[in-house]
Amino acid sequence: MIALYSKPEAFSAGECERIITAITAAPSKDAMLVDQTKDQSVRSAKLVWVDDVDGLGWVMDRLIEIVRKSNIEQFDFDLREFAESPQVAS
């Protein structure tokens, strides 16, 4: 079983509020399936890609470092390329 990696101090309460405010104000897109198909019976969510929101570049930088450290500590490998940006689904 894979152990859970937790980093409670990753973002302060104030930073979380900034993220939530920015994400809430950003336009969302319908979540898609493989090959950019849409099927609301399978997936009915709205997405906001964090790196598309002005002023949230620092969030991606922080998340990359957290995931990188988790990969090293949990799985003993160091992946330096992140091909997909984080998204918030609602």
C-alpha positions, 0 to 999 in steps of 0.5 A: 500500500502506498503511504500518504504524503502530507505537507500541511504547511505547503500553503498558508491560510492567506495563500489558500484564500488568494488561490481560491479567490483567483480560481473562483474569478477565472473562467472554467471549461468543461472537463473532457475525456480522452481524445477531448471527447465530452460525455456528461454521464461519465464526467461532469466537472468544470476545470480551471487550469492553475497556470492559465490564471494570471498571478498564480505562477507561484502556485505551480512552482510550489506544487512542483517542489512538493511533488518532487520532494514526495517522489524522492521521499516516497518512491525514491526517484526524482522526476524533473519534468512536469508535462501537465499543469495542476487543475481545480475541478468543481 
